[in-house]
């Protein structure tokens, strides 16, 4: 896998190297739309959470075929002009 800036860890969401009950909190940002087996991915997220742990799944629900990310270095006014 390609390394990304500011990531704590990059793993395959359907099979991670983390022990069960490892995390208090996890964020899954725009990954589920790329996963073939979403039930397996959610099961793995649940497995690595501690009891009462929380996970946030950020999913594009606008009906758009893909999400758009601002270019690195864009100012807030430029981003607001694009997204409306």
mmCIF file of the N, C-alpha and C atoms, coordinates in Angstrom:
data_MODEL
# 
_entry.id   MODEL 
# 
loop_
_atom_site.group_PDB 
_atom_site.id 
_atom_site.type_symbol 
_atom_site.label_atom_id 
_atom_site.label_alt_id 
_atom_site.label_comp_id 
_atom_site.label_asym_id 
_atom_site.label_entity_id 
_atom_site.label_seq_id 
_atom_site.pdbx_PDB_ins_code 
_atom_site.Cartn_x 
_atom_site.Cartn_y 
_atom_site.Cartn_z 
_atom_site.occupancy 
_atom_site.B_iso_or_equiv 
_atom_site.pdbx_formal_charge 
_atom_site.auth_seq_id 
_atom_site.auth_comp_id 
_atom_site.auth_asym_id 
_atom_site.auth_atom_id 
_atom_site.pdbx_PDB_model_num 
ATOM 1   N N  . UNK A 1 1  ? 0.821   -1.191 0.000  1.00 0.00 ? 1  UNK A N  1 
ATOM 2   C CA . UNK A 1 1  ? 0.000   0.000  0.000  1.00 0.00 ? 1  UNK A CA 1 
ATOM 3   C C  . UNK A 1 1  ? 0.862   1.250  0.000  1.00 0.00 ? 1  UNK A C  1 
ATOM 4   N N  . UNK A 1 2  ? 0.325   2.284  -0.575 1.00 0.00 ? 2  UNK A N  1 
ATOM 5   C CA . UNK A 1 2  ? 1.032   3.554  -0.652 1.00 0.00 ? 2  UNK A CA 1 
ATOM 6   C C  . UNK A 1 2  ? 0.930   4.298  0.680  1.00 0.00 ? 2  UNK A C  1 
ATOM 7   N N  . UNK A 1 3  ? 2.034   4.890  1.132  1.00 0.00 ? 3  UNK A N  1 
ATOM 8   C CA . UNK A 1 3  ? 2.010   5.672  2.364  1.00 0.00 ? 3  UNK A CA 1 
ATOM 9   C C  . UNK A 1 3  ? 1.325   6.997  2.108  1.00 0.00 ? 3  UNK A C  1 
ATOM 10  N N  . UNK A 1 4  ? 0.565   7.464  3.096  1.00 0.00 ? 4  UNK A N  1 
ATOM 11  C CA . UNK A 1 4  ? -0.118  8.747  2.996  1.00 0.00 ? 4  UNK A CA 1 
ATOM 12  C C  . UNK A 1 4  ? 0.326   9.634  4.145  1.00 0.00 ? 4  UNK A C  1 
ATOM 13  N N  . UNK A 1 5  ? 0.383   10.909 3.893  1.00 0.00 ? 5  UNK A N  1 
ATOM 14  C CA . UNK A 1 5  ? 0.790   11.880 4.899  1.00 0.00 ? 5  UNK A CA 1 
ATOM 15  C C  . UNK A 1 5  ? -0.241  11.957 6.013  1.00 0.00 ? 5  UNK A C  1 
ATOM 16  N N  . UNK A 1 6  ? 0.205   12.041 7.241  1.00 0.00 ? 6  UNK A N  1 
ATOM 17  C CA . UNK A 1 6  ? -0.616  12.230 8.436  1.00 0.00 ? 6  UNK A CA 1 
ATOM 18  C C  . UNK A 1 6  ? -1.442  11.005 8.838  1.00 0.00 ? 6  UNK A C  1 
ATOM 19  N N  . UNK A 1 7  ? -1.189  9.864  8.284  1.00 0.00 ? 7  UNK A N  1 
ATOM 20  C CA . UNK A 1 7  ? -1.924  8.663  8.675  1.00 0.00 ? 7  UNK A CA 1 
ATOM 21  C C  . UNK A 1 7  ? -1.226  8.003  9.857  1.00 0.00 ? 7  UNK A C  1 
ATOM 22  N N  . UNK A 1 8  ? -2.020  7.559  10.827 1.00 0.00 ? 8  UNK A N  1 
ATOM 23  C CA . UNK A 1 8  ? -1.466  6.792  11.937 1.00 0.00 ? 8  UNK A CA 1 
ATOM 24  C C  . UNK A 1 8  ? -1.135  5.379  11.488 1.00 0.00 ? 8  UNK A C  1 
ATOM 25  N N  . UNK A 1 9  ? -1.979  4.837  10.612 1.00 0.00 ? 9  UNK A N  1 
ATOM 26  C CA . UNK A 1 9  ? -1.775  3.485  10.122 1.00 0.00 ? 9  UNK A CA 1 
ATOM 27  C C  . UNK A 1 9  ? -2.587  3.312  8.845  1.00 0.00 ? 9  UNK A C  1 
ATOM 28  N N  . UNK A 1 10 ? -2.061  2.558  7.911  1.00 0.00 ? 10 UNK A N  1 
ATOM 29  C CA . UNK A 1 10 ? -2.792  2.239  6.691  1.00 0.00 ? 10 UNK A CA 1 
ATOM 30  C C  . UNK A 1 10 ? -2.923  0.722  6.635  1.00 0.00 ? 10 UNK A C  1 
ATOM 31  N N  . UNK A 1 11 ? -4.170  0.250  6.630  1.00 0.00 ? 11 UNK A N  1 
ATOM 32  C CA . UNK A 1 11 ? -4.434  -1.189 6.666  1.00 0.00 ? 11 UNK A CA 1 
ATOM 33  C C  . UNK A 1 11 ? -5.562  -1.532 5.703  1.00 0.00 ? 11 UNK A C  1 
ATOM 34  N N  . UNK A 1 12 ? -5.648  -2.795 5.348  1.00 0.00 ? 12 UNK A N  1 
ATOM 35  C CA . UNK A 1 12 ? -6.810  -3.284 4.618  1.00 0.00 ? 12 UNK A CA 1 
ATOM 36  C C  . UNK A 1 12 ? -7.964  -3.411 5.602  1.00 0.00 ? 12 UNK A C  1 
ATOM 37  N N  . UNK A 1 13 ? -9.082  -2.800 5.298  1.00 0.00 ? 13 UNK A N  1 
ATOM 38  C CA . UNK A 1 13 ? -10.176 -2.702 6.267  1.00 0.00 ? 13 UNK A CA 1 
ATOM 39  C C  . UNK A 1 13 ? -10.868 -4.042 6.539  1.00 0.00 ? 13 UNK A C  1 
ATOM 40  N N  . UNK A 1 14 ? -10.708 -5.016 5.671  1.00 0.00 ? 14 UNK A N  1 
ATOM 41  C CA . UNK A 1 14 ? -11.352 -6.308 5.913  1.00 0.00 ? 14 UNK A CA 1 
ATOM 42  C C  . UNK A 1 14 ? -10.482 -7.269 6.708  1.00 0.00 ? 14 UNK A C  1 
ATOM 43  N N  . UNK A 1 15 ? -9.208  -6.924 6.886  1.00 0.00 ? 15 UNK A N  1 
ATOM 44  C CA . UNK A 1 15 ? -8.298  -7.787 7.640  1.00 0.00 ? 15 UNK A CA 1 
ATOM 45  C C  . UNK A 1 15 ? -7.127  -6.952 8.137  1.00 0.00 ? 15 UNK A C  1 
ATOM 46  N N  . UNK A 1 16 ? -7.127  -6.640 9.423  1.00 0.00 ? 16 UNK A N  1 
ATOM 47  C CA . UNK A 1 16 ? -6.054  -5.814 9.979  1.00 0.00 ? 16 UNK A CA 1 
ATOM 48  C C  . UNK A 1 16 ? -5.130  -6.667 10.841 1.00 0.00 ? 16 UNK A C  1 
ATOM 49  N N  . UNK A 1 17 ? -4.003  -6.085 11.193 1.00 0.00 ? 17 UNK A N  1 
ATOM 50  C CA . UNK A 1 17 ? -3.041  -6.769 12.058 1.00 0.00 ? 17 UNK A CA 1 
ATOM 51  C C  . UNK A 1 17 ? -3.239  -6.423 13.531 1.00 0.00 ? 17 UNK A C  1 
ATOM 52  N N  . UNK A 1 18 ? -4.282  -5.656 13.847 1.00 0.00 ? 18 UNK A N  1 
ATOM 53  C CA . UNK A 1 18 ? -4.498  -5.236 15.225 1.00 0.00 ? 18 UNK A CA 1 
ATOM 54  C C  . UNK A 1 18 ? -5.202  -6.325 16.027 1.00 0.00 ? 18 UNK A C  1 
ATOM 55  N N  . UNK A 1 19 ? -4.863  -6.392 17.319 1.00 0.00 ? 19 UNK A N  1 
ATOM 56  C CA . UNK A 1 19 ? -5.528  -7.335 18.210 1.00 0.00 ? 19 UNK A CA 1 
ATOM 57  C C  . UNK A 1 19 ? -6.978  -6.918 18.420 1.00 0.00 ? 19 UNK A C  1 
ATOM 58  N N  . UNK A 1 20 ? -7.805  -7.872 18.829 1.00 0.00 ? 20 UNK A N  1 
ATOM 59  C CA . UNK A 1 20 ? -9.185  -7.561 19.205 1.00 0.00 ? 20 UNK A CA 1 
ATOM 60  C C  . UNK A 1 20 ? -9.174  -6.605 20.396 1.00 0.00 ? 20 UNK A C  1 
ATOM 61  N N  . UNK A 1 21 ? -10.177 -5.771 20.477 1.00 0.00 ? 21 UNK A N  1 
ATOM 62  C CA . UNK A 1 21 ? -10.341 -4.812 21.585 1.00 0.00 ? 21 UNK A CA 1 
ATOM 63  C C  . UNK A 1 21 ? -9.148  -3.856 21.688 1.00 0.00 ? 21 UNK A C  1 
ATOM 64  N N  . UNK A 1 22 ? -8.627  -3.421 20.561 1.00 0.00 ? 22 UNK A N  1 
ATOM 65  C CA . UNK A 1 22 ? -7.432  -2.576 20.546 1.00 0.00 ? 22 UNK A CA 1 
ATOM 66  C C  . UNK A 1 22 ? -7.749  -1.080 20.641 1.00 0.00 ? 22 UNK A C  1 
ATOM 67  N N  . UNK A 1 23 ? -8.811  -0.634 19.981 1.00 0.00 ? 23 UNK A N  1 
ATOM 68  C CA . UNK A 1 23 ? -9.086  0.799  19.857 1.00 0.00 ? 23 UNK A CA 1 
ATOM 69  C C  . UNK A 1 23 ? -10.285 1.244  20.684 1.00 0.00 ? 23 UNK A C  1 
ATOM 70  N N  . UNK A 1 24 ? -10.178 2.462  21.227 1.00 0.00 ? 24 UNK A N  1 
ATOM 71  C CA . UNK A 1 24 ? -11.322 3.127  21.841 1.00 0.00 ? 24 UNK A CA 1 
ATOM 72  C C  . UNK A 1 24 ? -12.169 3.813  20.769 1.00 0.00 ? 24 UNK A C  1 
ATOM 73  N N  . UNK A 1 25 ? -11.509 4.283  19.708 1.00 0.00 ? 25 UNK A N  1 
ATOM 74  C CA . UNK A 1 25 ? -12.161 5.117  18.714 1.00 0.00 ? 25 UNK A CA 1 
ATOM 75  C C  . UNK A 1 25 ? -11.483 4.903  17.367 1.00 0.00 ? 25 UNK A C  1 
ATOM 76  N N  . UNK A 1 26 ? -12.276 4.890  16.300 1.00 0.00 ? 26 UNK A N  1 
ATOM 77  C CA . UNK A 1 26 ? -11.733 4.704  14.962 1.00 0.00 ? 26 UNK A CA 1 
ATOM 78  C C  . UNK A 1 26 ? -12.545 5.536  13.978 1.00 0.00 ? 26 UNK A C  1 
ATOM 79  N N  . UNK A 1 27 ? -11.883 6.001  12.936 1.00 0.00 ? 27 UNK A N  1 
ATOM 80  C CA . UNK A 1 27 ? -12.549 6.752  11.871 1.00 0.00 ? 27 UNK A CA 1 
ATOM 81  C C  . UNK A 1 27 ? -12.284 6.044  10.550 1.00 0.00 ? 27 UNK A C  1 
ATOM 82  N N  . UNK A 1 28 ? -13.343 5.780  9.827  1.00 0.00 ? 28 UNK A N  1 
ATOM 83  C CA . UNK A 1 28 ? -13.258 5.173  8.498  1.00 0.00 ? 28 UNK A CA 1 
ATOM 84  C C  . UNK A 1 28 ? -13.767 6.223  7.513  1.00 0.00 ? 28 UNK A C  1 
ATOM 85  N N  . UNK A 1 29 ? -12.844 6.921  6.861  1.00 0.00 ? 29 UNK A N  1 
ATOM 86  C CA . UNK A 1 29 ? -13.190 8.081  6.050  1.00 0.00 ? 29 UNK A CA 1 
ATOM 87  C C  . UNK A 1 29 ? -13.219 7.732  4.560  1.00 0.00 ? 29 UNK A C  1 
ATOM 88  N N  . UNK A 1 30 ? -14.420 7.654  4.006  1.00 0.00 ? 30 UNK A N  1 
ATOM 89  C CA . UNK A 1 30 ? -14.646 7.419  2.572  1.00 0.00 ? 30 UNK A CA 1 
ATOM 90  C C  . UNK A 1 30 ? -13.983 6.150  2.053  1.00 0.00 ? 30 UNK A C  1 
ATOM 91  N N  . UNK A 1 31 ? -13.899 5.125  2.864  1.00 0.00 ? 31 UNK A N  1 
ATOM 92  C CA . UNK A 1 31 ? -13.290 3.870  2.418  1.00 0.00 ? 31 UNK A CA 1 
ATOM 93  C C  . UNK A 1 31 ? -14.332 2.832  2.023  1.00 0.00 ? 31 UNK A C  1 
ATOM 94  N N  . UNK A 1 32 ? -15.477 2.830  2.684  1.00 0.00 ? 32 UNK A N  1 
ATOM 95  C CA . UNK A 1 32 ? -16.454 1.759  2.481  1.00 0.00 ? 32 UNK A CA 1 
ATOM 96  C C  . UNK A 1 32 ? -16.986 1.689  1.056  1.00 0.00 ? 32 UNK A C  1 
ATOM 97  N N  . UNK A 1 33 ? -16.997 2.815  0.346  1.00 0.00 ? 33 UNK A N  1 
ATOM 98  C CA . UNK A 1 33 ? -17.494 2.783  -1.033 1.00 0.00 ? 33 UNK A CA 1 
ATOM 99  C C  . UNK A 1 33 ? -16.578 1.980  -1.956 1.00 0.00 ? 33 UNK A C  1 
ATOM 100 N N  . UNK A 1 34 ? -15.364 1.700  -1.501 1.00 0.00 ? 34 UNK A N  1 
ATOM 101 C CA . UNK A 1 34 ? -14.391 0.960  -2.302 1.00 0.00 ? 34 UNK A CA 1 
ATOM 102 C C  . UNK A 1 34 ? -14.278 -0.508 -1.884 1.00 0.00 ? 34 UNK A C  1 
ATOM 103 N N  . UNK A 1 35 ? -15.048 -0.944 -0.889 1.00 0.00 ? 35 UNK A N  1 
ATOM 104 C CA . UNK A 1 35 ? -14.928 -2.277 -0.306 1.00 0.00 ? 35 UNK A CA 1 
ATOM 105 C C  . UNK A 1 35 ? -15.959 -3.219 -0.930 1.00 0.00 ? 35 UNK A C  1 
ATOM 106 N N  . UNK A 1 36 ? -15.509 -4.388 -1.362 1.00 0.00 ? 36 UNK A N  1 
ATOM 107 C CA . UNK A 1 36 ? -16.414 -5.385 -1.944 1.00 0.00 ? 36 UNK A CA 1 
ATOM 108 C C  . UNK A 1 36 ? -17.324 -6.009 -0.886 1.00 0.00 ? 36 UNK A C  1 
ATOM 109 N N  . UNK A 1 37 ? -16.755 -6.367 0.251  1.00 0.00 ? 37 UNK A N  1 
ATOM 110 C CA . UNK A 1 37 ? -17.499 -7.066 1.307  1.00 0.00 ? 37 UNK A CA 1 
ATOM 111 C C  . UNK A 1 37 ? -17.669 -6.137 2.507  1.00 0.00 ? 37 UNK A C  1 
ATOM 112 N N  . UNK A 1 38 ? -18.711 -5.296 2.463  1.00 0.00 ? 38 UNK A N  1 
ATOM 113 C CA . UNK A 1 38 ? -18.889 -4.302 3.519  1.00 0.00 ? 38 UNK A CA 1 
ATOM 114 C C  . UNK A 1 38 ? -19.203 -4.935 4.874  1.00 0.00 ? 38 UNK A C  1 
ATOM 115 N N  . UNK A 1 39 ? -19.884 -6.069 4.894  1.00 0.00 ? 39 UNK A N  1 
ATOM 116 C CA . UNK A 1 39 ? -20.172 -6.742 6.172  1.00 0.00 ? 39 UNK A CA 1 
ATOM 117 C C  . UNK A 1 39 ? -18.871 -7.218 6.832  1.00 0.00 ? 39 UNK A C  1 
ATOM 118 N N  . UNK A 1 40 ? -17.963 -7.764 6.040  1.00 0.00 ? 40 UNK A N  1 
ATOM 119 C CA . UNK A 1 40 ? -16.676 -8.204 6.575  1.00 0.00 ? 40 UNK A CA 1 
ATOM 120 C C  . UNK A 1 40 ? -15.881 -7.009 7.101  1.00 0.00 ? 40 UNK A C  1 
ATOM 121 N N  . UNK A 1 41 ? -15.904 -5.895 6.375  1.00 0.00 ? 41 UNK A N  1 
ATOM 122 C CA . UNK A 1 41 ? -15.187 -4.690 6.796  1.00 0.00 ? 41 UNK A CA 1 
ATOM 123 C C  . UNK A 1 41 ? -15.757 -4.154 8.117  1.00 0.00 ? 41 UNK A C  1 
ATOM 124 N N  . UNK A 1 42 ? -17.060 -4.080 8.228  1.00 0.00 ? 42 UNK A N  1 
ATOM 125 C CA . UNK A 1 42 ? -17.673 -3.588 9.471  1.00 0.00 ? 42 UNK A CA 1 
ATOM 126 C C  . UNK A 1 42 ? -17.418 -4.551 10.625 1.00 0.00 ? 42 UNK A C  1 
ATOM 127 N N  . UNK A 1 43 ? -17.413 -5.836 10.334 1.00 0.00 ? 43 UNK A N  1 
ATOM 128 C CA . UNK A 1 43 ? -17.094 -6.827 11.360 1.00 0.00 ? 43 UNK A CA 1 
ATOM 129 C C  . UNK A 1 43 ? -15.674 -6.670 11.879 1.00 0.00 ? 43 UNK A C  1 
ATOM 130 N N  . UNK A 1 44 ? -14.740 -6.378 10.980 1.00 0.00 ? 44 UNK A N  1 
ATOM 131 C CA . UNK A 1 44 ? -13.349 -6.167 11.382 1.00 0.00 ? 44 UNK A CA 1 
ATOM 132 C C  . UNK A 1 44 ? -13.223 -4.886 12.204 1.00 0.00 ? 44 UNK A C  1 
ATOM 133 N N  . UNK A 1 45 ? -13.928 -3.848 11.807 1.00 0.00 ? 45 UNK A N  1 
ATOM 134 C CA . UNK A 1 45 ? -13.923 -2.604 12.602 1.00 0.00 ? 45 UNK A CA 1 
ATOM 135 C C  . UNK A 1 45 ? -14.463 -2.868 13.999 1.00 0.00 ? 45 UNK A C  1 
ATOM 136 N N  . UNK A 1 46 ? -15.509 -3.652 14.103 1.00 0.00 ? 46 UNK A N  1 
ATOM 137 C CA . UNK A 1 46 ? -16.091 -3.993 15.407 1.00 0.00 ? 46 UNK A CA 1 
ATOM 138 C C  . UNK A 1 46 ? -15.131 -4.843 16.232 1.00 0.00 ? 46 UNK A C  1 
ATOM 139 N N  . UNK A 1 47 ? -14.455 -5.789 15.586 1.00 0.00 ? 47 UNK A N  1 
ATOM 140 C CA . UNK A 1 47 ? -13.543 -6.693 16.284 1.00 0.00 ? 47 UNK A CA 1 
ATOM 141 C C  . UNK A 1 47 ? -12.408 -5.941 16.971 1.00 0.00 ? 47 UNK A C  1 
ATOM 142 N N  . UNK A 1 48 ? -11.864 -4.931 16.322 1.00 0.00 ? 48 UNK A N  1 
ATOM 143 C CA . UNK A 1 48 ? -10.712 -4.230 16.884 1.00 0.00 ? 48 UNK A CA 1 
ATOM 144 C C  . UNK A 1 48 ? -11.097 -3.128 17.877 1.00 0.00 ? 48 UNK A C  1 
ATOM 145 N N  . UNK A 1 49 ? -12.407 -2.856 18.032 1.00 0.00 ? 49 UNK A N  1 
ATOM 146 C CA . UNK A 1 49 ? -12.852 -1.861 19.012 1.00 0.00 ? 49 UNK A CA 1 
ATOM 147 C C  . UNK A 1 49 ? -12.964 -2.479 20.399 1.00 0.00 ? 49 UNK A C  1 
ATOM 148 N N  . UNK A 1 50 ? -12.608 -1.686 21.400 1.00 0.00 ? 50 UNK A N  1 
ATOM 149 C CA . UNK A 1 50 ? -12.833 -2.098 22.787 1.00 0.00 ? 50 UNK A CA 1 
ATOM 150 C C  . UNK A 1 50 ? -14.337 -2.092 23.051 1.00 0.00 ? 50 UNK A C  1 
ATOM 151 N N  . UNK A 1 51 ? -14.789 -2.823 24.086 1.00 0.00 ? 51 UNK A N  1 
ATOM 152 C CA . UNK A 1 51 ? -16.211 -2.748 24.431 1.00 0.00 ? 51 UNK A CA 1 
ATOM 153 C C  . UNK A 1 51 ? -16.610 -1.288 24.634 1.00 0.00 ? 51 UNK A C  1 
ATOM 154 N N  . UNK A 1 52 ? -17.701 -0.909 24.075 1.00 0.00 ? 52 UNK A N  1 
ATOM 155 C CA . UNK A 1 52 ? -18.227 0.461  24.120 1.00 0.00 ? 52 UNK A CA 1 
ATOM 156 C C  . UNK A 1 52 ? -17.369 1.426  23.306 1.00 0.00 ? 52 UNK A C  1 
ATOM 157 N N  . UNK A 1 53 ? -16.459 0.912  22.487 1.00 0.00 ? 53 UNK A N  1 
ATOM 158 C CA . UNK A 1 53 ? -15.690 1.770  21.590 1.00 0.00 ? 53 UNK A CA 1 
ATOM 159 C C  . UNK A 1 53 ? -16.596 2.346  20.511 1.00 0.00 ? 53 UNK A C  1 
ATOM 160 N N  . UNK A 1 54 ? -16.115 3.354  19.850 1.00 0.00 ? 54 UNK A N  1 
ATOM 161 C CA . UNK A 1 54 ? -16.898 4.042  18.818 1.00 0.00 ? 54 UNK A CA 1 
ATOM 162 C C  . UNK A 1 54 ? -16.130 4.058  17.511 1.00 0.00 ? 54 UNK A C  1 
ATOM 163 N N  . UNK A 1 55 ? -16.867 3.950  16.407 1.00 0.00 ? 55 UNK A N  1 
ATOM 164 C CA . UNK A 1 55 ? -16.286 4.102  15.071 1.00 0.00 ? 55 UNK A CA 1 
ATOM 165 C C  . UNK A 1 55 ? -17.181 5.049  14.291 1.00 0.00 ? 55 UNK A C  1 
ATOM 166 N N  . UNK A 1 56 ? -16.564 5.904  13.507 1.00 0.00 ? 56 UNK A N  1 
ATOM 167 C CA . UNK A 1 56 ? -17.299 6.808  12.629 1.00 0.00 ? 56 UNK A CA 1 
ATOM 168 C C  . UNK A 1 56 ? -17.024 6.373  11.197 1.00 0.00 ? 56 UNK A C  1 
ATOM 169 N N  . UNK A 1 57 ? -18.100 6.114  10.458 1.00 0.00 ? 57 UNK A N  1 
ATOM 170 C CA . UNK A 1 57 ? -18.009 5.815  9.039  1.00 0.00 ? 57 UNK A CA 1 
ATOM 171 C C  . UNK A 1 57 ? -18.469 7.058  8.285  1.00 0.00 ? 57 UNK A C  1 
ATOM 172 N N  . UNK A 1 58 ? -17.582 7.648  7.503  1.00 0.00 ? 58 UNK A N  1 
ATOM 173 C CA . UNK A 1 58 ? -17.913 8.805  6.695  1.00 0.00 ? 58 UNK A CA 1 
ATOM 174 C C  . UNK A 1 58 ? -18.164 8.302  5.279  1.00 0.00 ? 58 UNK A C  1 
ATOM 175 N N  . UNK A 1 59 ? -19.422 8.435  4.824  1.00 0.00 ? 59 UNK A N  1 
ATOM 176 C CA . UNK A 1 59 ? -19.816 7.904  3.526  1.00 0.00 ? 59 UNK A CA 1 
ATOM 177 C C  . UNK A 1 59 ? -20.403 9.007  2.653  1.00 0.00 ? 59 UNK A C  1 
ATOM 178 N N  . UNK A 1 60 ? -20.122 8.992  1.365  1.00 0.00 ? 60 UNK A N  1 
ATOM 179 C CA . UNK A 1 60 ? -20.765 9.954  0.472  1.00 0.00 ? 60 UNK A CA 1 
ATOM 180 C C  . UNK A 1 60 ? -22.204 9.510  0.201  1.00 0.00 ? 60 UNK A C  1 
ATOM 181 N N  . UNK A 1 61 ? -23.170 10.313 0.587  1.00 0.00 ? 61 UNK A N  1 
ATOM 182 C CA . UNK A 1 61 ? -24.575 9.950  0.424  1.00 0.00 ? 61 UNK A CA 1 
ATOM 183 C C  . UNK A 1 61 ? -25.326 10.903 -0.494 1.00 0.00 ? 61 UNK A C  1 
ATOM 184 N N  . UNK A 1 62 ? -24.614 11.765 -1.180 1.00 0.00 ? 62 UNK A N  1 
ATOM 185 C CA . UNK A 1 62 ? -25.258 12.792 -1.986 1.00 0.00 ? 62 UNK A CA 1 
ATOM 186 C C  . UNK A 1 62 ? -25.788 12.272 -3.314 1.00 0.00 ? 62 UNK A C  1 
ATOM 187 N N  . UNK A 1 63 ? -25.494 11.052 -3.660 1.00 0.00 ? 63 UNK A N  1 
ATOM 188 C CA . UNK A 1 63 ? -25.902 10.516 -4.946 1.00 0.00 ? 63 UNK A CA 1 
ATOM 189 C C  . UNK A 1 63 ? -24.904 10.820 -6.054 1.00 0.00 ? 63 UNK A C  1 
ATOM 190 N N  . UNK A 1 64 ? -23.861 11.565 -5.734 1.00 0.00 ? 64 UNK A N  1 
ATOM 191 C CA . UNK A 1 64 ? -22.822 11.865 -6.711 1.00 0.00 ? 64 UNK A CA 1 
ATOM 192 C C  . UNK A 1 64 ? -22.002 10.601 -6.954 1.00 0.00 ? 64 UNK A C  1 
ATOM 193 N N  . UNK A 1 65 ? -21.527 10.380 -8.172 1.00 0.00 ? 65 UNK A N  1 
ATOM 194 C CA . UNK A 1 65 ? -20.765 9.158  -8.456 1.00 0.00 ? 65 UNK A CA 1 
ATOM 195 C C  . UNK A 1 65 ? -19.437 9.089  -7.713 1.00 0.00 ? 65 UNK A C  1 
ATOM 196 N N  . UNK A 1 66 ? -18.859 10.235 -7.343 1.00 0.00 ? 66 UNK A N  1 
ATOM 197 C CA . UNK A 1 66 ? -17.623 10.216 -6.588 1.00 0.00 ? 66 UNK A CA 1 
ATOM 198 C C  . UNK A 1 66 ? -17.501 11.509 -5.792 1.00 0.00 ? 66 UNK A C  1 
ATOM 199 N N  . UNK A 1 67 ? -16.658 11.483 -4.796 1.00 0.00 ? 67 UNK A N  1 
ATOM 200 C CA . UNK A 1 67 ? -16.446 12.681 -3.995 1.00 0.00 ? 67 UNK A CA 1 
ATOM 201 C C  . UNK A 1 67 ? -15.343 13.520 -4.615 1.00 0.00 ? 67 UNK A C  1 
ATOM 202 N N  . UNK A 1 68 ? -15.349 14.783 -4.287 1.00 0.00 ? 68 UNK A N  1 
ATOM 203 C CA . UNK A 1 68 ? -14.314 15.693 -4.773 1.00 0.00 ? 68 UNK A CA 1 
ATOM 204 C C  . UNK A 1 68 ? -13.538 16.209 -3.575 1.00 0.00 ? 68 UNK A C  1 
ATOM 205 N N  . UNK A 1 69 ? -12.239 16.148 -3.668 1.00 0.00 ? 69 UNK A N  1 
ATOM 206 C CA . UNK A 1 69 ? -11.362 16.630 -2.604 1.00 0.00 ? 69 UNK A CA 1 
ATOM 207 C C  . UNK A 1 69 ? -10.667 17.895 -3.087 1.00 0.00 ? 69 UNK A C  1 
ATOM 208 N N  . UNK A 1 70 ? -10.561 18.900 -2.217 1.00 0.00 ? 70 UNK A N  1 
ATOM 209 C CA . UNK A 1 70 ? -9.849  20.112 -2.634 1.00 0.00 ? 70 UNK A CA 1 
ATOM 210 C C  . UNK A 1 70 ? -8.361  19.833 -2.843 1.00 0.00 ? 70 UNK A C  1 
ATOM 211 N N  . UNK A 1 71 ? -7.770  20.572 -3.753 1.00 0.00 ? 71 UNK A N  1 
ATOM 212 C CA . UNK A 1 71 ? -6.337  20.446 -3.998 1.00 0.00 ? 71 UNK A CA 1 
ATOM 213 C C  . UNK A 1 71 ? -5.559  20.923 -2.781 1.00 0.00 ? 71 UNK A C  1 
ATOM 214 N N  . UNK A 1 72 ? -4.413  20.331 -2.534 1.00 0.00 ? 72 UNK A N  1 
ATOM 215 C CA . UNK A 1 72 ? -3.556  20.739 -1.431 1.00 0.00 ? 72 UNK A CA 1 
ATOM 216 C C  . UNK A 1 72 ? -3.195  22.211 -1.592 1.00 0.00 ? 72 UNK A C  1 
ATOM 217 N N  . UNK A 1 73 ? -3.333  22.958 -0.506 1.00 0.00 ? 73 UNK A N  1 
ATOM 218 C CA . UNK A 1 73 ? -2.968  24.366 -0.518 1.00 0.00 ? 73 UNK A CA 1 
ATOM 219 C C  . UNK A 1 73 ? -4.088  25.314 -0.901 1.00 0.00 ? 73 UNK A C  1 
ATOM 220 N N  . UNK A 1 74 ? -5.277  24.780 -1.214 1.00 0.00 ? 74 UNK A N  1 
ATOM 221 C CA . UNK A 1 74 ? -6.391  25.669 -1.551 1.00 0.00 ? 74 UNK A CA 1 
ATOM 222 C C  . UNK A 1 74 ? -6.839  26.423 -0.309 1.00 0.00 ? 74 UNK A C  1 
ATOM 223 N N  . UNK A 1 75 ? -7.211  27.678 -0.498 1.00 0.00 ? 75 UNK A N  1 
ATOM 224 C CA . UNK A 1 75 ? -7.698  28.483 0.618  1.00 0.00 ? 75 UNK A CA 1 
ATOM 225 C C  . UNK A 1 75 ? -9.155  28.146 0.899  1.00 0.00 ? 75 UNK A C  1 
ATOM 226 N N  . UNK A 1 76 ? -9.611  28.495 2.085  1.00 0.00 ? 76 UNK A N  1 
ATOM 227 C CA . UNK A 1 76 ? -11.013 28.252 2.463  1.00 0.00 ? 76 UNK A CA 1 
ATOM 228 C C  . UNK A 1 76 ? -11.967 28.946 1.491  1.00 0.00 ? 76 UNK A C  1 
ATOM 229 N N  . UNK A 1 77 ? -11.749 30.204 1.105  1.00 0.00 ? 77 UNK A N  1 
ATOM 230 C CA . UNK A 1 77 ? -12.656 30.829 0.135  1.00 0.00 ? 77 UNK A CA 1 
ATOM 231 C C  . UNK A 1 77 ? -12.704 30.091 -1.211 1.00 0.00 ? 77 UNK A C  1 
ATOM 232 N N  . UNK A 1 78 ? -11.547 29.567 -1.670 1.00 0.00 ? 78 UNK A N  1 
ATOM 233 C CA . UNK A 1 78 ? -11.536 28.805 -2.916 1.00 0.00 ? 78 UNK A CA 1 
ATOM 234 C C  . UNK A 1 78 ? -12.361 27.536 -2.782 1.00 0.00 ? 78 UNK A C  1 
ATOM 235 N N  . UNK A 1 79 ? -12.216 26.846 -1.662 1.00 0.00 ? 79 UNK A N  1 
ATOM 236 C CA . UNK A 1 79 ? -12.981 25.612 -1.432 1.00 0.00 ? 79 UNK A CA 1 
ATOM 237 C C  . UNK A 1 79 ? -14.471 25.918 -1.365 1.00 0.00 ? 79 UNK A C  1 
ATOM 238 N N  . UNK A 1 80 ? -14.856 26.966 -0.638 1.00 0.00 ? 80 UNK A N  1 
ATOM 239 C CA . UNK A 1 80 ? -16.266 27.346 -0.531 1.00 0.00 ? 80 UNK A CA 1 
ATOM 240 C C  . UNK A 1 80 ? -16.851 27.714 -1.895 1.00 0.00 ? 80 UNK A C  1 
ATOM 241 N N  . UNK A 1 81 ? -16.053 28.323 -2.760 1.00 0.00 ? 81 UNK A N  1 
ATOM 242 C CA . UNK A 1 81 ? -16.532 28.681 -4.098 1.00 0.00 ? 81 UNK A CA 1 
ATOM 243 C C  . UNK A 1 81 ? -16.835 27.438 -4.937 1.00 0.00 ? 81 UNK A C  1 
ATOM 244 N N  . UNK A 1 82 ? -16.087 26.355 -4.708 1.00 0.00 ? 82 UNK A N  1 
ATOM 245 C CA . UNK A 1 82 ? -16.294 25.116 -5.452 1.00 0.00 ? 82 UNK A CA 1 
ATOM 246 C C  . UNK A 1 82 ? -17.524 24.365 -4.944 1.00 0.00 ? 82 UNK A C  1 
ATOM 247 N N  . UNK A 1 83 ? -17.652 24.238 -3.625 1.00 0.00 ? 83 UNK A N  1 
ATOM 248 C CA . UNK A 1 83 ? -18.744 23.436 -3.056 1.00 0.00 ? 83 UNK A CA 1 
ATOM 249 C C  . UNK A 1 83 ? -20.041 24.210 -2.923 1.00 0.00 ? 83 UNK A C  1 
ATOM 250 N N  . UNK A 1 84 ? -19.989 25.489 -3.084 1.00 0.00 ? 84 UNK A N  1 
ATOM 251 C CA . UNK A 1 84 ? -21.205 26.305 -3.072 1.00 0.00 ? 84 UNK A CA 1 
ATOM 252 C C  . UNK A 1 84 ? -21.669 26.738 -1.767 1.00 0.00 ? 84 UNK A C  1 
# 
